């Protein structure tokens, strides 16, 4: 498994690498190496993000016959406080020196002549979610071993993701649709076997908001594949979303809007949806090419922890600090290989 998000930045994607992904620049830490002893260069980035690793796995599979980067994804805090405080309004930082105070977001977390990571850049993230058959150590470990896991940046949203060849809209209408997911396909973390009589794979995805959290903006499916020349590619599809928005001429879905009240450090669920679900068919499928798919679920904008600190302590937010963001969940991928 790969820790895709945590207190020291989000590790899904980077805007330099995923230039067409409007949501790739989320809680990005790319100033330098962990101890800031070396300045970061663009050629280092490809070795540091999950999506690039997944694409590299396709290339390595063609070369060696096996994919060493078939990993599931989880989130964790990486904090040293013995507290599970990954929510923005209850963020206790990485260690005692970064606990709630009047100074923590103004004091650099790391600093050297190669760069600086400011205190306000710490990330209130993340959470590991496991689809275990029962609440026992053995069942949880088995679920992690089969990669049936997903990550969130803190909210406790529920996400399901299945891949197969026969899913249809009737399948998603059933409330216990997961039974159909297992019967007709494979869950997140699984491998889809090639089928000669299938035109394209179908994916069933479902998400429910955190019961005391923010509504959902959209669900996306991220696809990566390798062409016949060995080059890898990626594409992000908006597959279901809240409201009556329609993609523009550029194919982009308009933003959901923003209800964040900066002065009060709050938001309203007057936009977005409590749950989203759909069955999606890959419109660009080529049965001869290896590919992977994973779901990304986006919430509506909500305040970052810096706004809560500013309100509680009566202090100014440092210039350059992000005031709000769209928290999210990432599922483990589902892989397709022509040889499977």
N, C-alpha and C positions, 0 to 999 in steps of 0.2 A: 504494500500500500504506500501511497505517496501523500504527504501532508501538503495539501494544495493551498491552504490558507492558515495564517497564524499571526501572532502579535508583531512579527517583524516583516509584515508585508504579505501580499497576495501572490500566489505562484501559479495562477492558471495561464495567463497570457500577458504579453507586453505589446504596447502599441507600435513599437519599432518592428516587431516580428509579425504582428497581425494587423496590418495597416487598414484593412477593410472592416475591422471589428470596432464599432463605436463604444463598446463597453470593456475594451481590453485594458484601459488605463485605470484600474481600480486598486487603490491603496498600494501603489507601486513603490518598491524600494530598489533603486538601481544606481545609487550613488557610488558604491564601492564594495569591496569584499567585506566579510562580516566584521572584521576589526578595522576597516577603512585603511588598511595598510597599502592598498593598491587602488588606483583610480579605475573605475569601471569603463570598459570600452564596449562598443556595440557588438563586436565579434564574440564577447563572452556571453551575451544574453541568450543565445540559442541553447546553451547548456544549462539554463536555469529555470525554465518554465515548462509546465506539464504538457501543454499542447505540442510544443516542439519535441519533447521526449516521445510522445505518442507517435508523432510523424517519423521520428528517427527509428522507432521500433519497426515500422513497416519496411524501411530500407534495410535494416539489419536482418529482418526475417527473410527477405529476398536473397541476401548475401550468405547467411548462415543456416537458413532453414528453421530458425526459431526466433521468436520475438521476446527479447529480454525486458521490454518495457510494457508488458501487459500488466498494468497495476490498477488497483482500485484507488479511490481518493477519499481522504478524510480531512477534517479540520481539527485543530487543537489550539490551545492558547500559547504554549511554550512559556507560560508564566512560572515564576518561582515563589508563588504566594500560598500554595495549597488551596487556592480558591478557584472555583469554576465560575468566573465572572466575565463572560464573553459578550454581554449585552452592553450597548452604548451607555445606557443610563446607570449601569452598575459596573463600571470598568475600574478595576483596581491595579492595572498596570502589570508590568513584567516582574517587578521585585519591589522591595520595601521603598527604594528610592523613587519609584514611579507610582506610588499610591496617590489617591486624590489629595491635592494640595493646591495652594495658590501659585506654585512655581513650576509644577511638573511639565506643563505644556510649553513653558517659556525656556526651560533648561534643556540643552541638547542631550539626546540620549547617547549619541556617540559623536566624536569630533576628532579630526586629524587634519593634517595639511593636504590630504587627498580628498576630503569631503566632509560633510556633516549630515547627520540624521537628527532632525529636531525632535524635541519631546512630543510635539503635537502630531508627529507622523506615526506614533505607536498605533497599532490596530487592535480594536476590540474584537478579536477573532480567535478561534473559531470553535466549531462543534463537529464531533464525529457521530454519524448516524449509522446504525447497523440493523439490517433486516434479518433478525435471528428467529428461528422457529420457536424458541422459548427463552425465558430470561434466566439462563444459566451460563456459567463460564464456558462450558463446552460448546453450547449452541452459538454463543457470540463469537468464539474463536473460529468455529466452523464457517460462520458467515463471512468473517474477515478473510479466511483462507480462500473462499470462493469469490471474493471481491464484491459481495452484495452489500456495498456500503456507499455512503455519500457524505458530502461535506456541506456545512453551512458556515457563513461568516458570523454566526451567533444566534440568529433566530431559530426557533424550534419548529420549522416548517416540515411538513411531511411530503415526500416526493417518491413517486413510483416511476419506473422506466423499464419497458419491456420491448424486445425486438423479435420479429417473426416474419412470416410470409402471408398470413391469413387474417390479420386483425382488421376489423371493420368498425364502423361507428356504433353498431349495436353492442359491441364488446365494452365500450367505455361507458355506456349508459347504465350498466349494472353496477350497483354500489360495491358489492364484493368482487370487483373486476379483476383483482389480483389472481383469483383462482383461474380465470381465463388466461391471464398473462403467463402463468406457469404451464398451463395445459397446451397453449398454442405457440409459445415462444420461449425466450430465455430472458432472465432479469438482468439488471445492470451488473457488469462484471463478467458477463457470459460471452460465448462464441456462437455465432450463427453459422449453421452449416449451409453450404451452397445448395440450391435446389433448381434443377434445370427448368422446371415448369413455371417458375415464378418470375414475373416481370420485374419487380422491385420489392425490396423489403419494406415492411410496415412497422411503425413504432407507436406504442401506446404509452402516453406520458400523462401523469396526473400530479397535481400539487395542491396542497392546502396550506393556507397561511398559518403562522404561529397564532395560537388562540388569543394571546394578549399582544400580538405584534401588528405589523403593518400589512395592508392588503398587497396583492400581487399585481405586478405590471404586465408581465409576459413570461412565456416559456419559449426558450430557443433550443434548437438542436444544433450542436457543433459537429461538423463532419470533417474528417481528414482522410485523404486517400493518396495513393501513389499511382502515377500514370505508367504507361508502357515503357517510357524512357527512364524510369526510376526516380523521377522528380515528384516531390510531395506537394500537396495543396491542401487548402482548408476553406471552409465556407460556413457561415453562420446563418441559420434559417430561423425566422420568427414563425413559430408554428401555431401558437394560440395566444390571445392577449385580451386584456380587459377593455371594455368600452366598444364604441362603434368606429374606432380608428381604421383607416385603410392605408396601406403602403403607398408612398408617393411615386412619382415617375422614376426616381432613382432606386426604387425597391425598398427604401427604408421606411420603417414604421414610425410615425410621429411620436414624440415623447409623451408620456402619460400625463405630465403636469407635475406640479410641486405644491404641496400644502404645508411645507415646513414653516413654522413661525419662529424666526430667528431670535426674537426678543424673549420668547417664552420657552424655547427649546422643546417644541412639541410639534405634532402634525395631526392631521385628521384623516380618517379612512373614508373620506367623501369621494375618493377616486379609487380605481383599482377594483380587484375582485377577491373574494374570500377563497375561491378555489378556481382552478383552471384545469381543463382536461381536453385531450384530443387524440385522434389517431392520425398519424402523418406518414405519407409515403414519399420516399426519396425521389424527387423528380429528375435527378441527374445520375441515376444509378447505372453503372457499367459492371456487369457480372464478372468481367475478366480482371477487375482491379480490386486490390485489397483496400479495406477502409475501416475506420472506426467512427463511432457515433457516441456522443454523450449529451445529456440535457443540462441546461443552465436555466435556473429560475430566478427572476429578478423581482424584488419588491419595489413598491413606490418609494420615492425619496423620503428619508428620515434623517433626523439630526445625528451628527457624529458626537462622540463623547466630549469633544472640546466645548460644545455649546452647553452641555450639562454642567461642566466645570465652571464655565463663565457665569452661568446663572447662580450656581450654588455659592461661589466664592466672590462674586461681584467683581470679576476681573475682565480685562480685555482679551479677546482672542488674537494671537499673533498674526501679523500680516503674512499671507501665503497659506494659512491653514485652511484645509477644506472644512466647510461647515456642515455639509450633509452629503449623503451618498445613497446608492441603491444597493442594499445588502442582498445577498444571493445564496443560492445553493448550486452545487455541482454534483452530478451523479458520476459514478464509475462508468467507463465506456462499455459499449458492446462492440465486438470486433466481427468483421466479415472477411473471410479469406476464400478465394476461389478453390483452394485445395482442400478446405475443410469439409 
